[in-house]
Amino acid sequence: MIAVNVAGLLHEAPGATRELRLRDHYAVLGPDLELAGPMDGVLRLQRTNRGVLVRGTVTAPLRRTCARCLEAYVEDVRVAINEEFLPSVDPHNGFPVAIEDGDPTQRIDDHHEIDFGPLLHDELSLTEPIHPLCRPDCPGLCVVCGASLSGGPHRHEADEPDPRLAPLARLLDQRQD
């Protein structure tokens, strides 16, 4: 969980800023997104007339699985953050703020904290390629035995022809004789 208390920033005038540095920051962002190392980044929190605007960039090494050879590999990704958070509790009087149904805006919780975990999870998840590859020339897996072809081509001891092609194989044998 990456939570930051913004109570002091909410009491300041619009335009006030704070800087949040994520240096060697480890976090668990969910079971479907595995960090292979620490996140780094700089986020700028700016007070607006409605809430807090968060802008910045975050880099993180993500562990992916190659779609061809099924081996794990690490990819460094960089995401841009640009999100506004609105308070759920008025910072001056402590009364709950009315939230419209279907409002997609992120919220600052009742303790005046912004949890960046869900935001980072969503932004980093969007970097997942449709067809992740460990390298562009990944040879993949053998269609017969399922072994990795990264060590080079290999042969199988009993390379039986497809039974539907057996008559053609006999013709080839007769032609070679």
Contacts in CASP RR format, 6 or more apart in sequence:
PFRMAT RR
TARGET T0000
AUTHOR 0000-0000-0000
METHOD contacts of the structure
MODEL  1
MIAVNVAGLLHEAPGATRELRLRDHYAVLGPDLELAGPMDGVLRLQRTNR
GVLVRGTVTAPLRRTCARCLEAYVEDVRVAINEEFLPSVDPHNGFPVAIE
DGDPTQRIDDHHEIDFGPLLHDELSLTEPIHPLCRPDCPGLCVVCGASLS
GGPHRHEADEPDPRLAPLARLLDQRQD
1 27 0 8 1.000
1 115 0 8 1.000
1 117 0 8 1.000
2 22 0 8 1.000
2 25 0 8 1.000
2 27 0 8 1.000
2 115 0 8 1.000
2 116 0 8 1.000
2 117 0 8 1.000
2 120 0 8 1.000
3 113 0 8 1.000
3 114 0 8 1.000
3 115 0 8 1.000
3 116 0 8 1.000
4 20 0 8 1.000
4 45 0 8 1.000
4 113 0 8 1.000
4 114 0 8 1.000
4 116 0 8 1.000
5 111 0 8 1.000
5 112 0 8 1.000
5 113 0 8 1.000
6 18 0 8 1.000
6 45 0 8 1.000
6 52 0 8 1.000
6 85 0 8 1.000
6 108 0 8 1.000
6 112 0 8 1.000
6 113 0 8 1.000
6 114 0 8 1.000
7 91 0 8 1.000
7 112 0 8 1.000
8 112 0 8 1.000
9 16 0 8 1.000
9 18 0 8 1.000
9 45 0 8 1.000
9 47 0 8 1.000
9 52 0 8 1.000
10 47 0 8 1.000
10 51 0 8 1.000
10 52 0 8 1.000
10 87 0 8 1.000
10 91 0 8 1.000
10 108 0 8 1.000
10 112 0 8 1.000
11 91 0 8 1.000
11 92 0 8 1.000
12 47 0 8 1.000
13 47 0 8 1.000
14 47 0 8 1.000
14 48 0 8 1.000
14 49 0 8 1.000
15 46 0 8 1.000
15 47 0 8 1.000
15 48 0 8 1.000
16 46 0 8 1.000
16 47 0 8 1.000
17 44 0 8 1.000
17 45 0 8 1.000
17 46 0 8 1.000
17 47 0 8 1.000
18 44 0 8 1.000
18 45 0 8 1.000
19 42 0 8 1.000
19 43 0 8 1.000
19 44 0 8 1.000
19 45 0 8 1.000
20 42 0 8 1.000
20 43 0 8 1.000
20 44 0 8 1.000
20 45 0 8 1.000
21 41 0 8 1.000
21 42 0 8 1.000
21 43 0 8 1.000
22 39 0 8 1.000
22 40 0 8 1.000
22 41 0 8 1.000
22 42 0 8 1.000
22 43 0 8 1.000
22 58 0 8 1.000
23 38 0 8 1.000
23 40 0 8 1.000
23 41 0 8 1.000
24 38 0 8 1.000
24 40 0 8 1.000
25 38 0 8 1.000
25 39 0 8 1.000
25 40 0 8 1.000
26 35 0 8 1.000
26 37 0 8 1.000
26 38 0 8 1.000
26 39 0 8 1.000
27 35 0 8 1.000
27 39 0 8 1.000
27 117 0 8 1.000
27 120 0 8 1.000
28 35 0 8 1.000
29 35 0 8 1.000
29 117 0 8 1.000
29 120 0 8 1.000
29 121 0 8 1.000
29 124 0 8 1.000
30 121 0 8 1.000
32 125 0 8 1.000
33 62 0 8 1.000
33 121 0 8 1.000
33 124 0 8 1.000
33 125 0 8 1.000
34 62 0 8 1.000
34 63 0 8 1.000
35 60 0 8 1.000
35 61 0 8 1.000
35 62 0 8 1.000
35 63 0 8 1.000
36 61 0 8 1.000
36 62 0 8 1.000
36 63 0 8 1.000
36 74 0 8 1.000
37 60 0 8 1.000
37 61 0 8 1.000
38 60 0 8 1.000
39 58 0 8 1.000
39 59 0 8 1.000
39 60 0 8 1.000
39 120 0 8 1.000
40 58 0 8 1.000
40 59 0 8 1.000
40 60 0 8 1.000
41 56 0 8 1.000
41 57 0 8 1.000
41 58 0 8 1.000
41 59 0 8 1.000
42 56 0 8 1.000
42 57 0 8 1.000
43 54 0 8 1.000
43 55 0 8 1.000
43 56 0 8 1.000
43 58 0 8 1.000
43 81 0 8 1.000
43 116 0 8 1.000
44 54 0 8 1.000
44 55 0 8 1.000
44 56 0 8 1.000
45 52 0 8 1.000
45 53 0 8 1.000
45 54 0 8 1.000
45 114 0 8 1.000
46 52 0 8 1.000
46 53 0 8 1.000
46 54 0 8 1.000
46 55 0 8 1.000
47 53 0 8 1.000
48 84 0 8 1.000
50 84 0 8 1.000
50 86 0 8 1.000
51 84 0 8 1.000
51 85 0 8 1.000
51 86 0 8 1.000
51 87 0 8 1.000
51 108 0 8 1.000
52 84 0 8 1.000
52 85 0 8 1.000
52 108 0 8 1.000
52 114 0 8 1.000
53 83 0 8 1.000
53 84 0 8 1.000
53 85 0 8 1.000
54 81 0 8 1.000
54 82 0 8 1.000
54 83 0 8 1.000
54 84 0 8 1.000
54 85 0 8 1.000
54 114 0 8 1.000
54 116 0 8 1.000
54 119 0 8 1.000
55 81 0 8 1.000
55 82 0 8 1.000
56 80 0 8 1.000
56 81 0 8 1.000
56 82 0 8 1.000
57 78 0 8 1.000
57 79 0 8 1.000
57 80 0 8 1.000
57 81 0 8 1.000
58 78 0 8 1.000
58 79 0 8 1.000
58 81 0 8 1.000
58 120 0 8 1.000
58 123 0 8 1.000
58 124 0 8 1.000
59 76 0 8 1.000
59 77 0 8 1.000
59 78 0 8 1.000
59 79 0 8 1.000
60 76 0 8 1.000
60 77 0 8 1.000
60 79 0 8 1.000
60 124 0 8 1.000
61 74 0 8 1.000
61 75 0 8 1.000
61 76 0 8 1.000
61 77 0 8 1.000
62 74 0 8 1.000
62 75 0 8 1.000
62 76 0 8 1.000
62 77 0 8 1.000
62 124 0 8 1.000
62 127 0 8 1.000
63 72 0 8 1.000
63 73 0 8 1.000
63 74 0 8 1.000
64 72 0 8 1.000
64 73 0 8 1.000
64 74 0 8 1.000
64 75 0 8 1.000
64 128 0 8 1.000
64 129 0 8 1.000
64 132 0 8 1.000
64 134 0 8 1.000
65 71 0 8 1.000
65 72 0 8 1.000
65 73 0 8 1.000
65 132 0 8 1.000
66 72 0 8 1.000
66 73 0 8 1.000
66 132 0 8 1.000
66 133 0 8 1.000
66 134 0 8 1.000
66 138 0 8 1.000
66 140 0 8 1.000
67 131 0 8 1.000
67 132 0 8 1.000
67 133 0 8 1.000
68 133 0 8 1.000
68 134 0 8 1.000
68 138 0 8 1.000
68 139 0 8 1.000
68 140 0 8 1.000
68 141 0 8 1.000
69 134 0 8 1.000
69 138 0 8 1.000
69 139 0 8 1.000
69 140 0 8 1.000
69 141 0 8 1.000
69 148 0 8 1.000
69 149 0 8 1.000
69 150 0 8 1.000
70 141 0 8 1.000
71 134 0 8 1.000
71 148 0 8 1.000
71 150 0 8 1.000
73 134 0 8 1.000
75 132 0 8 1.000
77 124 0 8 1.000
77 127 0 8 1.000
79 120 0 8 1.000
79 123 0 8 1.000
79 124 0 8 1.000
79 126 0 8 1.000
79 127 0 8 1.000
80 123 0 8 1.000
81 119 0 8 1.000
81 120 0 8 1.000
81 123 0 8 1.000
83 106 0 8 1.000
83 119 0 8 1.000
84 105 0 8 1.000
84 106 0 8 1.000
85 105 0 8 1.000
85 106 0 8 1.000
85 107 0 8 1.000
85 108 0 8 1.000
85 114 0 8 1.000
86 97 0 8 1.000
86 105 0 8 1.000
86 106 0 8 1.000
86 107 0 8 1.000
86 108 0 8 1.000
87 97 0 8 1.000
87 107 0 8 1.000
87 108 0 8 1.000
87 112 0 8 1.000
88 96 0 8 1.000
88 97 0 8 1.000
88 99 0 8 1.000
88 107 0 8 1.000
88 108 0 8 1.000
88 109 0 8 1.000
88 110 0 8 1.000
89 95 0 8 1.000
89 96 0 8 1.000
89 97 0 8 1.000
89 108 0 8 1.000
89 110 0 8 1.000
89 112 0 8 1.000
90 96 0 8 1.000
90 97 0 8 1.000
91 112 0 8 1.000
99 107 0 8 1.000
106 114 0 8 1.000
106 119 0 8 1.000
108 114 0 8 1.000
109 115 0 8 1.000
138 150 0 8 1.000
139 148 0 8 1.000
139 149 0 8 1.000
139 150 0 8 1.000
139 152 0 8 1.000
140 148 0 8 1.000
140 149 0 8 1.000
140 150 0 8 1.000
141 147 0 8 1.000
141 148 0 8 1.000
141 149 0 8 1.000
142 148 0 8 1.000
142 149 0 8 1.000
142 154 0 8 1.000
144 156 0 8 1.000
145 156 0 8 1.000
147 154 0 8 1.000
161 169 0 8 1.000
END
